[in-house]
């Protein structure tokens, strides 16, 4: 959905304090949207204009009911941010393609972070197939979800959200579109949890997600190349990994072309 178009965000949370925190954060992060109150049911009123997004504090059954109802009634399902205290709810949230899961109680900064991720989703053109539909037809996609440390808690990250990874001794810094997560693990070990067809090493201490590569330009000296990512970050492609990087990039594009042609 393009930035600047008319968008409605529905709010369905139980806590008055949390509701106020969200409303304040939305004014800062998504000032262009119209906020509507869905109360605590998370189902809205029949005949209401379809929301672009829903911020929901549900039980697992409520979340599934919301998703199925909206999936049937709307041309496109809304983006969802789920807030809750149940670890099982986090899994359910990502099963239905939630933008984020916010563990409660949540700080103001954590709520703002979730809304920043939602803003990126709303201001980015929607894919041809909703993420939830993709997962529903590909149960193996759930197995690829990563449980990562974030501050004093944990978050669930889909591999496609990772732009690149940076190794630093016994730590790996995971660069997402909107933030960086640091994990106490070596880059080599973390690499084993990723799809080698999409995540390729470009330097001894760096791995990129090929789907976020936008440009590769030769450098004047040393025979190296510069990789520009979707986030406009630039990484050095060393000569050691140039051949394997080029082969992996070509193979991935070939697979995508075959899929588009079928």
C-alpha positions in Angstrom: 0.0 0.0 0.0 1.5 3.3 -1.0 2.5 5.9 1.5 0.0 8.7 1.6 -3.1 6.7 0.6 -6.1 6.4 3.0 -5.4 3.7 5.5 -7.2 2.5 8.6 -5.6 0.8 11.6 -7.9 -1.1 13.9 -7.0 -1.3 17.6 -8.2 -4.3 19.7 -6.4 -4.5 23.0 -7.5 -5.1 26.6 -5.3 -2.9 28.6 -6.1 0.9 28.8 -2.5 1.7 29.5 -1.3 -0.4 26.5 -4.0 1.3 24.4 -2.7 4.7 25.3 0.9 3.7 24.6 -0.1 2.4 21.2 -2.1 5.5 20.3 0.8 7.8 21.2 3.3 5.7 19.2 1.0 5.6 16.2 0.9 9.4 16.1 4.7 9.5 15.9 5.3 6.5 13.6 2.2 6.4 11.4 0.6 9.9 11.6 -1.1 9.4 8.2 -3.4 6.5 9.3 -6.9 6.7 10.8 -7.2 4.8 14.1 -10.4 2.9 14.8 -11.4 1.1 18.0 -12.4 -2.5 17.7 -12.8 -3.0 21.5 -11.6 -6.3 22.8 -13.1 -8.7 20.3 -10.8 -8.1 17.5 -13.5 -8.8 14.9 -14.8 -5.3 14.2 -18.4 -4.6 13.1 -19.8 -6.1 9.9 -19.9 -3.5 7.2 -17.0 -1.6 8.5 -14.4 -0.4 5.9 -11.6 -3.0 5.8 -8.6 -2.0 7.8 -5.1 -2.0 6.4 -3.8 -3.3 9.7 -4.9 -4.6 13.1 -3.1 -4.3 16.5 -4.5 -7.2 18.4 -4.2 -8.7 22.0 -6.0 -12.0 21.5 -6.1 -15.6 22.5 -4.9 -18.1 20.0 -8.5 -19.0 19.0 -9.5 -15.4 18.6 -6.5 -14.8 16.3 -7.4 -17.7 14.1 -11.1 -16.7 13.9 -10.1 -13.1 13.0 -7.7 -14.2 10.3 -10.1 -16.7 8.7 -13.0 -14.3 8.7 -11.0 -11.4 7.3 -9.4 -13.7 4.8 -12.8 -14.7 3.4 -14.3 -11.2 3.4 -11.5 -9.0 2.3 -9.8 -8.7 -1.1 -6.5 -8.8 0.9 -6.0 -9.7 4.6 -4.9 -6.9 6.9 -1.4 -6.7 8.3 -1.4 -7.8 12.0 0.7 -6.9 15.0 0.0 -9.3 17.9 0.6 -8.4 21.6 0.5 -11.1 24.2 2.0 -13.1 27.1 1.8 -16.6 25.7 4.8 -18.2 23.9 2.4 -20.4 21.9 0.6 -17.3 20.7 3.9 -16.1 19.2 4.0 -19.2 17.0 0.3 -18.8 16.1 1.0 -15.1 15.2 3.6 -16.0 12.7 1.6 -18.9 11.3 -0.9 -16.3 10.1 1.8 -13.9 8.8 1.9 -11.3 11.6 4.2 -8.4 11.0 5.4 -8.7 14.6 4.7 -10.3 18.0 5.2 -8.1 21.0 5.7 -9.9 24.3 3.7 -8.2 27.2 4.4 -6.3 29.3 6.1 -4.2 26.7 8.1 -1.0 26.9 7.2 2.1 24.9 10.3 1.5 22.8 9.3 -2.1 21.9 5.8 -0.9 20.8 7.4 1.8 18.7 9.6 -0.8 17.1 6.6 -3.0 16.2 4.9 0.0 14.7 8.0 0.9 12.7 7.9 -2.6 11.2 4.2 -2.2 10.5 4.9 1.2 8.8 7.4 -0.5 6.5 4.8 -3.2 5.6 2.0 -0.6 4.9 4.3 1.6 2.8 5.7 -1.2 0.8 3.7 -2.6 -2.2 2.0 -5.9 -1.2 3.4 -9.1 -2.7 1.3 -11.1 -5.1 0.8 -13.8 -2.5 0.2 -12.9 1.2 2.8 -14.3 3.5 0.2 -16.3 5.5 -1.1 -17.9 2.3 2.5 -18.8 1.4 3.0 -20.5 4.7 -0.3 -22.2 4.6 0.7 -23.9 1.3 4.2 -24.5 2.5 4.3 -25.9 6.1 8.0 -26.2 5.8 8.2 -22.4 6.0 7.4 -22.6 9.7 10.5 -24.7 10.2 12.6 -21.9 8.8 11.5 -19.4 11.3 14.3 -18.3 13.7 13.9 -17.7 17.4 16.4 -14.9 18.2 17.3 -13.0 21.3 16.2 -9.4 21.4 17.1 -7.4 24.5 16.0 -9.4 27.5 13.4 -11.4 25.5 13.1 -13.3 22.2 11.6 -12.6 18.9 10.7 -14.7 15.8 12.3 -13.7 12.6 11.6 -15.1 9.1 14.8 -15.5 7.0 13.6 -13.2 4.3 13.7 -10.4 6.8 17.4 -10.8 7.1 19.4 -8.5 4.9 22.9 -9.5 5.9 24.9 -11.0 8.7 28.1 -9.8 10.3 30.5 -12.0 12.2 32.5 -10.6 15.2 34.4 -13.4 17.0 31.8 -15.3 19.1 28.9 -13.1 18.1 26.9 -12.6 15.0 25.1 -9.3 14.2 21.9 -9.9 12.2 21.0 -6.9 10.1 17.2 -6.8 9.5 15.5 -4.1 7.5 14.6 -2.1 10.5 17.0 -3.1 13.3 20.1 -5.2 14.2 20.0 -8.2 16.5 23.2 -9.5 18.2 23.4 -13.2 19.0 26.1 -15.1 21.0 27.0 -17.5 18.3 29.7 -17.7 15.6 28.9 -16.7 12.0 29.9 -20.2 10.9 27.4 -21.9 13.2 24.6 -19.5 12.4 25.2 -20.0 8.7 24.2 -23.7 9.1 20.6 -22.6 10.0 20.2 -20.7 6.7 19.3 -21.7 3.1 22.7 -21.8 1.3 20.8 -21.0 -2.0 19.8 -17.6 -0.7 22.5 -16.7 1.9 26.0 -16.5 0.5 29.3 -15.5 2.1 30.8 -12.4 0.5 33.7 -11.9 2.9 35.2 -13.9 5.7 33.0 -12.0 8.2 29.9 -11.2 6.1 27.0 -13.2 4.6 24.3 -11.6 2.4 20.7 -12.5 1.6 20.8 -12.6 -2.3 17.2 -11.4 -2.5 18.3 -8.1 -0.9 21.1 -7.5 -3.4 20.4 -4.5 -5.7 23.7 -3.8 -7.4 27.3 -5.2 -7.8 29.9 -2.7 -9.1 33.6 -3.3 -9.7 36.2 -1.4 -7.8 39.1 0.3 -9.4 41.7 -1.4 -7.3 42.4 -4.8 -5.8 40.0 -6.6 -8.2 37.2 -6.5 -5.6 33.5 -5.5 -6.1 31.0 -3.5 -4.0 27.6 -4.9 -3.2 24.7 -2.5 -2.7 21.8 -3.9 -0.6 18.1 -2.9 -0.5 18.9 -0.9 2.7 21.5 1.1 0.7 24.2 -0.4 2.8 27.3 -1.4 0.9 29.6 -4.4 1.5 32.9 -5.5 0.0 32.8 -8.7 -2.1 36.3 -10.2 -1.8 37.9 -12.0 -4.6 37.9 -15.2 -2.6 34.1 -15.4 -2.6 33.4 -13.7 -5.9 33.0 -16.8 -8.0 30.7 -18.6 -5.6 28.6 -15.4 -5.1 28.2 -14.9 -8.8 27.2 -18.6 -9.3 24.6 -18.5 -6.5 23.1 -15.2 -7.7 22.7 -16.5 -11.2 21.2 -19.8 -10.0 18.7 -17.9 -7.8 17.6 -15.7 -10.7 17.3 -18.7 -13.0 15.0 -20.4 -10.4 12.9 -17.2 -10.1 12.5 -16.9 -13.9 11.4 -20.5 -14.2 8.9 -20.0 -11.5 7.5 -16.8 -13.1 7.2 -18.7 -16.5 5.3 -21.6 -15.0 
